[in-house]
Amino acid sequence: MRLLERMRKDWFMIGIVLAIAGAKLEPSMGVNGGPLKPEITVSYIAVATIFFNSGLSLKTEFADSRLHASACVFCSDFNQGSWWK
């Protein structure tokens, strides 16, 4: 039971070790043009996932104030831009 608790606690580190071991055993999976397409997955999907996870970890009060501020900036920019037409 102690081993299972330790694995649940350190699941991320175990996953990293398994990913590194898999890359050592089969390096052709991660080459450019390979089945994982790292030129696409790293540059777009990984970056989008990191920003999405960062957004999920924001406190709701902070997120609400940021959304309100960005909406105000967008509206004021839109309104001022339409003055000159």
Helices and strands as residue ranges (DSSP letters): H 2-9, H 11-25, G 27-30, H 38-40, I 41-46, H 47-56, H 60-83
